[in-house]
Structure formats: structure tokens, C-alpha cells
Amino acid sequence: MLGTIDALFIGLAAFVGGHFVLSSPPLRDPLVRRLGEERFRVLYASAALAALLWTILAYEAAPFIEVWLPPWWTYWIPNLAMPLAAILLVAGVTTRNPTAVGGESALDDPNAVRGVLTITRHPFLNAVGLWALTHLTTNGDLASMALFGGMALLAYAGMPALDAKMQRRLKSTWGPMALTTSCVPFLAALQGRVRIDWSGIGLWRLALGLVLWAALYGLHPFYTGVWPHP
């Protein structure tokens, strides 16, 4: 089936839709009772990885079908946004976060809201969403629009879905985190609900994020076949 747009749509439906289906209470709760939390997580991760690999292979083999031709200036959009996305990605995976898999115990710490969490409680998803949404503006072929659109949907719809799951599982324990942080980067700080913890983020995370961005930028022609600049 590879080499068709349908193959890509199937992969995206399995990867994006699978996240919401497997995490929905009507399906997740019975599976957790039957398999246990750890086995369910292995099943969830295995299914997501298989769907992601299929999606990547299907995207690489998909035919080029032009839907629209983005103007040259749109290439500046991801170039300006990707340094922030890279920093959010690095800070997100190196900061203890109660929204991460198995990270609920982080709320036992009275200072759980620290570092990048004072910018957003979903740094990893915001990084993915920013990458997908900005790349959607520079790619007018059907396969790319499906891929980046699907990833943006997963990231931005995943945030409220994850918040709802945390509220359901943790109840009042989740309240302080929800009240002092935000999904939208910097929103809680702008509203005066939290002060940005720059020292908790650390210069090393900012530097490593920029190094990651520089590497992705410099190697872009090798893994995509095109330069990222206009």
C-alpha cells in the first residue's frame, strides 16, 4: 500500500486517532484493569511507535500532489519559530513534569511548578505543535498538509485531552498545577498567575535547544532534500 496517499491517511488515522482512542476512559480503564498500568503503557507505546513508523514510511513514499504554492516569504515562519520550538523540546524532556507518562508523583513536590513549566505545562506538545503548524505554511502538497496538519491536531487537541485526564485521575491535587500554569506559552505569566523561572530553565537548556535547532537547520537538506531558508 505504500506509495499512495491512502497509506499516509491510514497511518495518520492510526497514529493521531490512536492516541485519543486508547486514552479515552471507556477503552483505557477496562484495559488498565485487565492488563495493569505498566502493560497498558507498553501496549500504548508499541501501537503508537508502529503507527508512527508506518506514517513516516508512507509520507516518504507518497506521491507529490500540489494543492497550493506557498509564497516565498512563508519560509521565514518556521525559520523564526523553530529556535523556540527546539528550546521547548529540550526543556520539556529534561524537566520533571506531572503531565508526562508516570510523572504524577512530581506533584508531591511543593515546588512542582518550576523551570519551563512556568512558561507552559505542555512544553513538548507545544514544541511539536509549533513545528507542525509552521511547516504547514510552507508545504502546499497534499501529503505534507496531511502530515503536518495531523501532527498539529495531535499536539493542540492533545493538551486539553491530557488536562482532562489529569483532572479525572488526580482530582483536587491537579488544581494548583492547572491554576498556576497554562497550555498557551507565557499566558499564565502574562495573567500574573506565575513568574517565569528563568534560573530553573537554566542557560544550558537554552544553549542546548539552540544547538539542536542549528543542527536541524544545517542538516535539513540531508533528511528532507531542501534548504529551510527562502
C-alpha positions in Angstrom: 0.0 0.0 0.0 3.0 2.3 0.4 3.3 4.9 -2.4 -0.3 6.1 -2.1 -2.0 9.0 -0.3 -4.4 6.5 1.3 -1.5 4.7 3.0 -0.5 8.0 4.6 -4.0 8.7 5.7 -4.2 5.3 7.3 -1.0 5.8 9.2 -2.1 9.3 10.4 -5.5 8.0 11.4 -3.9 5.2 13.4 -1.2 7.5 15.0 -3.3 10.5 15.7 -6.6 8.8 16.3 -5.0 6.0 18.3 -3.7 8.5 20.9 -7.2 9.7 21.6 -8.9 6.3 21.4 -6.5 4.4 23.6 -6.5 7.2 26.2 -10.3 7.5 26.3 -11.8 6.3 29.6 -14.3 3.8 28.1 -11.4 1.9 26.5 -8.4 2.8 28.7 -9.9 2.0 32.1 -11.0 -1.6 31.2 -7.7 -2.3 29.6 -5.8 -1.0 32.6 -7.9 -3.2 34.9 -7.2 -6.2 32.7 -3.5 -5.6 31.8 -2.3 -3.4 34.6 -0.8 0.1 34.2 2.6 -1.0 33.1 1.5 -3.5 30.5 -1.1 -0.9 29.2 1.7 1.6 28.8 3.8 -0.9 26.8 0.8 -1.6 24.6 0.1 2.1 24.1 3.7 2.9 23.3 4.1 -0.1 20.9 0.9 0.8 19.0 2.0 4.5 18.7 5.5 3.6 17.6 4.2 1.1 14.9 1.7 3.7 13.6 4.4 6.4 13.6 6.9 4.3 11.6 4.1 3.5 9.1 3.3 7.2 8.8 6.9 8.1 8.2 7.4 5.4 5.5 4.1 6.3 3.9 5.0 10.0 3.8 8.3 9.3 2.2 6.7 7.2 -0.5 3.6 9.3 -1.0 3.1 10.9 -4.5 3.5 14.7 -4.8 0.1 16.3 -5.3 0.2 20.0 -5.3 -2.7 21.7 -3.6 -1.3 25.3 -3.5 2.0 27.1 -4.0 3.2 28.8 -0.8 4.8 32.3 -1.4 8.5 32.6 -0.7 8.0 34.7 2.4 6.2 31.9 4.2 9.6 30.1 4.6 10.5 32.7 7.2 7.7 31.5 9.5 9.3 28.1 10.5 12.8 29.7 10.5 11.7 32.2 13.1 9.7 29.7 15.2 11.9 26.7 15.2 14.5 28.1 17.7 11.7 28.4 20.3 10.4 25.0 19.4 13.8 23.4 19.9 14.2 25.1 23.3 10.8 24.0 24.4 11.6 20.5 23.3 14.9 20.3 25.1 13.4 21.9 28.3 10.4 19.7 28.1 12.3 16.4 28.0 14.7 17.4 30.7 12.3 18.8 33.2 10.2 16.7 35.6 6.6 17.2 34.5 3.4 15.7 36.1 1.8 15.5 32.6 4.5 13.1 31.4 3.9 9.4 31.5 4.2 8.2 35.0 5.1 11.8 36.2 2.2 12.3 38.6 4.5 11.9 41.6 6.0 15.3 40.6 3.0 16.9 42.2 4.2 15.6 45.6 6.9 18.3 45.4 5.5 21.6 46.8 7.7 23.4 44.2 6.4 21.3 41.2 5.8 24.4 39.1 9.3 25.3 38.1 11.5 25.8 35.1 9.8 25.6 31.7 6.5 24.7 33.4 6.2 28.4 34.3 6.1 29.0 30.6 3.7 26.1 29.7 2.7 22.9 31.4 3.0 21.2 27.9 6.4 22.2 26.6 6.9 19.0 24.5 3.4 19.2 22.9 3.9 22.9 22.2 7.2 22.2 20.5 5.6 19.6 18.3 2.6 21.8 17.5 4.8 24.8 16.7 6.9 22.6 14.4 3.9 21.2 12.6 1.9 24.4 12.3 4.7 26.5 11.0 5.8 23.8 8.5 2.2 23.6 7.3 2.5 27.2 6.0 5.5 26.3 3.7 4.3 23.0 2.2 1.4 23.0 -0.2 1.4 19.4 -1.3 -1.3 17.0 -0.1 1.0 14.6 1.7 2.7 17.4 3.7 -0.5 19.1 4.5 -1.9 15.8 5.8 1.2 15.1 7.9 1.8 18.5 9.4 -2.0 19.1 9.9 -2.3 15.7 11.6 0.6 16.4 14.0 -0.7 19.9 14.8 -4.1 18.4 15.6 -2.5 15.8 17.9 -0.4 18.4 19.7 -3.1 21.1 20.2 -6.0 18.8 20.8 -3.9 16.6 23.0 -3.3 19.3 25.5 -6.9 19.7 26.8 -7.4 16.0 26.5 -4.3 15.4 28.7 -5.5 18.1 31.2 -8.9 16.4 31.4 -7.2 13.0 32.1 -5.1 14.6 34.8 -8.1 16.2 36.4 -10.0 12.9 36.3 -7.2 11.0 37.9 -5.8 13.4 40.4 -8.9 15.5 41.2 -8.0 18.3 43.7 -4.3 17.5 43.5 -4.3 18.8 39.9 -5.8 22.1 40.9 -2.7 24.1 41.8 -0.9 23.0 38.7 -3.9 24.0 36.5 -4.2 27.3 38.2 -0.6 28.4 38.1 0.3 27.1 34.6 -1.1 27.4 31.1 -1.3 25.4 27.9 -0.5 28.5 25.8 3.1 29.5 26.3 3.6 32.6 28.6 -0.2 33.0 29.1 -0.1 32.2 32.9 2.8 34.7 33.3 1.1 37.4 31.4 -2.0 36.9 33.5 0.0 37.2 36.7 -0.6 33.6 37.8 3.1 32.6 37.8 6.5 34.2 37.5 8.8 32.8 34.8 11.5 30.7 36.5 14.5 31.6 34.2 17.0 30.2 36.7 15.1 26.9 36.8 15.1 26.7 33.0 18.9 27.3 33.0 21.2 28.7 30.4 22.3 25.2 29.5 18.8 24.3 28.3 18.6 27.4 26.2 22.0 26.7 24.7 21.3 23.0 24.1 18.0 24.0 22.4 19.8 26.4 20.1 22.4 23.8 19.3 19.6 21.3 18.4 18.0 24.0 16.2 21.3 24.7 14.5 21.9 21.0 13.8 18.4 20.5 12.4 18.8 23.6 10.3 22.2 22.6 8.9 21.3 19.0 8.3 17.9 19.9 6.8 19.0 19.2 3.1 20.2 15.7 4.1 17.0 14.5 5.7 14.4 16.5 3.7 16.2 17.2 0.4 15.6 21.0 0.7 17.1 24.0 2.4 14.9 25.6 5.1 15.6 29.2 4.1 13.8 31.1 1.3 
